[in-house]
Amino acid sequence: MVTSPTTLRRLYILLYIFGTISLLVAVCTLFWIAYCILIGAEPLAALVLLPENTRIFALPALLISMLAGGAAWNKGAKLQQREKDLIHRR
């Protein structure tokens, strides 16, 4: 268990950065899909950029990206609270 406030600070900042990047990737992907629907493209036109054999992994990857981003933010918030508690006790 990490007990140093400096280490906790580094960890939660890294988790926040990872969570932000994951959620930005998910949001950008959703905007791309919405744009393709808006212009009236054929179904699954948003996946044309991907190679043919990897298209089936697009939805699971999007869901994993959203879940990983949310989990990273949640864990980062817990570590930030733990750091504040450690500083308050000292």
C-alpha positions, 0 to 999 in steps of 0.5 A, a space after each residue: 500500500 502506498 503511503 507517500 502523498 507524492 506517490 499518490 499524487 503521481 498515481 492519480 494524475 496518471 490515472 486522470 490523464 489515462 481516463 481523459 484520453 480514453 474518454 476522449 477517444 470514445 467521444 470522438 468515435 461516437 461523434 464520428 458515428 453520429 456524423 456518418 449517420 447525419 450525412 446519410 451514409 450507408 450503414 456502418 460507413 463509420 467503420 470503413 477506415 478500419 481493416 475488414 477483419 478488425 471491424 467486429 472489434 470496434 464496438 467492444 473496443 469502444 465499450 472497453 475504452 468508455 469503461 476503462 476511462 470511467 474506472 480510471 477516473 474513479 480510482 484517481 478520485 479515490 487516490 486523491 481523497 486518500 492523499 488528502 486524508 494523509 496530508 490532513 492527518 500529518 
